[in-house]
Amino acid sequence: MVTRNEQSWEERGQRREVMGPHHHSLPHVLPQSPEDDDRKVRRREKNRVAAQRSRKKQTQKADKLHEEYECLEQENTALRREIGKLTEELKHLSEALKEHEKMCPLLLCPMNFVPVPRPDPVASCLPR
């Protein structure tokens, strides 16, 4: 559907010819005084400026959202890259630990599984 703003002047003229020269969406009112015409012109100008301001604000908001989107996409990409590196590091360290556990003398000695009483670290710091 084409909006009024998207219609060319020619299309509007052709439409007016089909509907008649006095066809308006509002009922016809008595002729206006020059003051009413001035008021109407000022109101239209004020409305036009307000509409421009609204469209500009909307465009700025959309631009800002697009910039935020771009930043978040870049941050997301960097975080995914970091996840990949950390996953590789975890894999490498897990394999190294697994290999170490096979030959670790502390883990192989059965005496290390016997609980050994250890002194309380807080008690050893207190004066006697």
C-alpha positions as MATLAB code, in Angstrom:
seq = 'MVTRNEQSWEERGQRREVMGPHHHSLPHVLPQSPEDDDRKVRRREKNRVAAQRSRKKQTQKADKLHEEYECLEQENTALRREIGKLTEELKHLSEALKEHEKMCPLLLCPMNFVPVPRPDPVASCLPR';
ca = [
       0.000    0.000    0.000;
       1.399    3.378   -0.971;
       1.142    6.115    1.628;
       0.208    9.676    0.796;
       3.853   10.757    1.198;
       4.964    8.160   -1.355;
       2.475    9.323   -4.008;
       3.721   11.660   -6.676;
       2.005   14.965   -7.328;
       0.739   13.562  -10.622;
      -0.878   10.586   -8.894;
      -2.570   12.890   -6.413;
      -3.843   15.071   -9.248;
      -5.219   12.050  -11.104;
      -6.912   10.868   -7.930;
      -8.445   14.307   -7.400;
      -9.787   14.258  -10.982;
     -11.403   10.859  -10.408;
     -12.969   11.878   -7.079;
     -13.808   15.384   -8.113;
     -12.090   18.709   -7.444;
     -13.879   19.356   -4.121;
     -13.429   15.931   -2.551;
     -11.902   16.208    0.936;
     -11.758   13.780    3.812;
     -13.243   16.477    6.073;
     -16.670   17.999    5.396;
     -16.554   21.332    3.644;
     -16.593   24.282    6.080;
     -17.559   27.898    5.483;
     -14.907   30.094    3.822;
     -12.193   31.102    6.294;
     -11.029   34.560    7.206;
      -7.409   35.657    6.534;
      -6.678   35.224   10.280;
      -7.917   31.631   10.101;
      -5.730   31.057    7.021;
      -2.686   32.479    8.845;
      -3.415   30.316   11.862;
      -3.775   27.279    9.609;
      -0.461   28.036    7.860;
       1.319   28.524   11.215;
      -0.188   25.295   12.566;
       0.882   23.362    9.478;
       4.407   24.806    9.662;
       4.621   23.981   13.374;
       3.388   20.471   12.664;
       5.865   20.066    9.785;
       8.766   21.125   12.031;
       7.570   18.812   14.821;
       7.313   15.914   12.358;
      10.848   16.593   11.066;
      12.137   16.722   14.639;
      10.343   13.445   15.445;
      11.750   11.706   12.340;
      15.258   12.985   13.133;
      14.970   11.752   16.724;
      13.723    8.364   15.507;
      16.627    8.121   13.038;
      19.135    9.030   15.749;
      17.654    6.391   18.050;
      17.880    3.770   15.286;
      21.496    4.786   14.561;
      22.389    4.509   18.245;
      20.774    1.066   18.463;
      22.697   -0.039   15.381;
      25.984    1.156   16.929;
      25.154   -0.718   20.153;
      24.377   -3.810   18.082;
      27.737   -3.560   16.283;
      29.606   -3.183   19.595;
      27.780   -6.143   21.127;
      28.510   -8.261   18.053;
      32.227   -7.453   18.352;
      32.190   -8.186   22.085;
      30.346  -11.455   21.447;
      32.933  -12.477   18.836;
      35.806  -11.670   21.222;
      34.155  -13.619   24.056;
      33.572  -16.635   21.807;
      37.236  -16.502   20.791;
      38.241  -16.383   24.472;
      35.945  -19.333   25.268;
      37.671  -21.312   22.520;
      41.136  -20.497   23.893;
      40.114  -21.324   27.471;
      38.528  -24.588   26.320;
      41.776  -25.553   24.582;
      43.769  -24.605   27.695;
      41.446  -26.692   29.896;
      41.840  -29.655   27.552;
      45.638  -29.300   27.577;
      45.846  -28.941   31.382;
      43.464  -31.871   31.938;
      45.645  -34.070   29.735;
      48.791  -32.891   31.564;
      47.186  -33.644   34.951;
      46.101  -37.067   33.754;
      49.663  -37.874   32.644;
      51.085  -36.516   35.908;
      48.690  -38.600   38.026;
      50.023  -41.793   36.348;
      53.516  -41.231   37.752;
      53.034  -38.918   40.775;
      54.913  -40.448   43.769;
      52.563  -38.748   46.219;
      49.515  -40.340   44.652;
      51.218  -43.753   44.267;
      52.372  -44.039   47.901;
      49.725  -45.809   50.050;
      50.896  -43.884   53.127;
      49.559  -40.659   51.654;
      46.009  -41.930   51.985;
      46.320  -42.225   55.787;
      45.043  -39.049   57.448;
      47.869  -37.291   59.261;
      47.014  -34.959   62.141;
      48.210  -31.486   61.307;
      48.634  -28.625   63.715;
      45.987  -25.923   63.681;
      47.527  -22.973   61.782;
      45.614  -20.436   63.880;
      46.661  -22.008   67.191;
      50.333  -21.946   66.221;
      50.130  -18.157   65.717;
      48.667  -17.440   69.146;
      50.993  -16.590   72.113;
      51.434  -19.331   74.766;
];
